[in-house]
Structure formats: C-alpha cells, structure tokens
C-alpha cells in the first residue's frame, strides 16, 4: 500500500499536522462503531427474519473504514514530509491504534451477526482477544528487542473488510448465508482468517525477532520475569473478564455484548498505552494496571450477590468510568507533551500513574524520553 499512500500524502497541505490526520482516521472508526450500534445494537440485524442494516449504510461504513486505514497509513509519511516526526507522534498513533482494535472488530461482526448464520457472541469475544493479543505482542516484542514488527496481515484485513462492507451493500447479507466451499460458511472463513493471521504471521514473526535478539545478545531484558512482565496485565484482564462471563447471573455477554466488548477494549487500550510509553522510554513496565482494580471490584459485586439485579447497571457505570479515565489519561499525556516545548526528539510524557521505573527511580505522572528520534508512524 505504500505507493498508494505516497500518492495520497501529496494531496495534504504541508501545514496539516500528522497527529490531526491520525486522530481523524480514528474518529472515522468511532463513527462507524456508533453508526452500526444504531442499526444493529444486538448483532441480530444480519440474521434471517430480522430487519437488516440499510444498504447505503454498508457503503458508508466501507468507505469510511478504508479512509481510516488510509489516514493511519499516511500520517507517518506526512510527518517525514513536513519534518515533524516526534516521539509524541508515535505514541499518539499507536495509542489510538490500541483502542481502534475493538472498534473495527466489533463493527465487522455486524456483517455476520450472531443469528443462525453467524457466530456466537462468545466466539466473537475470543476473536477480539486474538486481535488484542496480536496487537500487544508487537509492542511486547519492541519492549524486549527494540524492534517493532507490524504484520502485513493488518493491511490485507483492512482492505478485505472494506471490500466486504461495500459488496454487502450490493448483494445483501443473505449472500453470506450460503456455503462457499462444501459446508464451509463465510462466517467460518472470517473466524479462520483472524486466527490464521495471528498464528502464521504475527506470533511466528514476533518470536523469530525475539530469538534473533537473543542470539545477538541484544535483548533489553534477560530474566523470564522481566521479559514476560508486560503480558501480566493483559492476561489478568482476560481472566477477569472471562470469569465474569462464566459466572454472570444474568448472562451479561448475551444481554450486553457490544458494551462488554467496548469495556474490554478500553481497558486493554490503557494497558497498551502504558506499555508503549515504557517501551519508548526504555523504562520498566509495571506488572499491574490500575484499571484491573475496578473491574475486579465489579466482578466481586456481581458474583457475590451483593448487588442483585444491578449487573447491567454496573457494566454501564464501569464502562463509563474506564472510558473517561482513559480519555483523561490520553489528554494528560498529550497535554504534558505539548506544553513541555522541549523540541524534536525530546519529550516529556505525562504518564498519569506510576507506570514505568528504572532502577530505583520511579515517575508518578511523567516519564522523560530523551533524543529518541522516533517516527510518528
């Protein structure tokens, strides 16, 4: 896609900030998410005998998804073109990407839905985690090796998803009901592609790059504990949320799938952002993210029966709290970085909490990044 992006970036005026391009692309994904939430709140709109999403909506979603993907691809090129690459740009780009995972995964789910011709909400929950772990694996790799591998499977998936949206507008969701090969349904292809991309591209390449760094003695961390430290919070988040699903007295995932996915994706984005800050500053990642605490507290209330009949309300309150907290975290990071005025290659990042430390030094609210010369893409 680089030749295409090289042509597109020339359209933008040189005064247009790369971070504005990044944020605009992210907002398009958010718009798609809420647009589909309006027409398909419970993921039944693609099922037989249910009112389907209007054809025009699929065209809009497809075009906006491709535009978002394109903007995400050209922001770094705009930064290099205007000589405005900064560590803040990379943090802003990858931080929004971590939150974008849940938006595009949940939106594409509406293509098949959870009816008799779709996949269950729990299967989608697991697929969402495949995508989330694929994302954080790349940043775990950079945390340990200094190399960020971005798999080409992401490019293929985004182009394919955009095409599927637009094709759906012309052939209707009914076209995805029939088997396309023997008894293999399109929903099965959807599931297989996500899993195959993770197992055949993302995971092997990350492990290979890790092995190369080990052989070349260039690993940043050497004990198994320090190497695996960034994965503690994501794994705990998965365990907490999965436990909630299985022990839920009201079968919360069936009742509020979209909201539950969003809650998971938001907490995951915060964990990812803190890892990205630590990887960029070459500082130690903390094992526990504070967002795990309110999630664990709500889980305890739900399974203990201390708040009977309030599970959905608690999920709404928890999601709102985590969302506002994550937005505040982002504003603090960008705000502190902007007013610092330290010039290219030098950045003061407001971390919002004690998330990184080196040796005996810890930062509660800010992490200094010196002369990194990082790109914004």
Phi, psi and omega in degrees: 000352184298320176301320178295314180296324178298326178284320183294318186297335179291343179287328185284139175293152184291343179278352182284121184291135178302323180294331176291323175297314179302311184293324179297317177298319178297317180297328177296321177293321178297317178299315178302318181301311183284331175296314178289330176296328179288315184273340183216066187296326186247010177067031175252355188295336180267359181277154176301148177066022174234153178292123185276161174295133180304145183302322180298329180294321179298321179296314179300313181297319180296314180294317181292325178296317179292323177296319179297317178297319180294315179297324178293334180275334185261350183298318178293324178293323176295323179296316179291323181296325183258007180055044183236026178292130180218160172301326178300322180298316179294316179298316181296315182297304184288331176296316177291325177300322181296326179278331181295336182308312184290328182294311185282329178294314182291324179294317181292338179300329181295342178297323182249324179069192184242021176283197182295338180258004182247202178243155182292160180294333178287322176298317178296323176302316178293320178295323176301319179291328175300316179293316182297315180292327176297320179295308186289337178298321179297321181280332170298319178300314180292325178301325183264331186244341185083003181246129177254111178263119178254107187295142179292345179301331178296316179298315180299317183295319182292319177294317180298314180300316180299318179295318180299318178302311184290320177299321179301325180297330184263328183258346181082157180294340180298334181296336181271358180286319189282150175295143177257346178206112185054240177253019182275115183272163178297328177297325178291324177295318178302312180295315183296322182296318181295313182292317182297320180298319180292318187277333184255344181239296188297304183297310181300319182292321178295316179293323179294315179295324176296318180296319179298318179295323178295315181294325181274001180059040180246011177296140178281335181229147188238334177276150180300324181297311181293325180295318185270356185307317181295344183269354183296309182296315176301319180294318178296322177298316178299316182294318180297312183291322179291322175299318178301316181300314185286330183260002183298126179289340181248012183054061192301325181293325177288326184279318184228062184296315184297316181293321180294316177302316183296320178299314179298313182296325180289315178298319178297320181299321179294318176299316181296317181298320179294323176295319180297318177299315181294320181292322181289327183264001181055043178244167188282131178281137177279143186290330186241128173271138186296337181294343177294333184293308178296327177295316178296322180295316178295319177301317179297318178298319184291310187281339180277346181080012180285342179230066183297137178074009184244014186297314180296318178299318179297322178295318178299313181295318179297315181297317178297317180296313180296321180296312179296321179295320180290320176297317178299318177302314180296319179296319179296315180299308182292320181297311179296325180290327186284316185278349182298323176060040184270356177089170182301137176084353178233130189213137172252117184254122174284114186272343175082340178195174180282087186249346179222147174206152177232125181060238181258010183255133178230146178249125176253085178121342179206149178227130181269134176243117185253126168047050182278330180061036184275155180272159181273356182266000000 
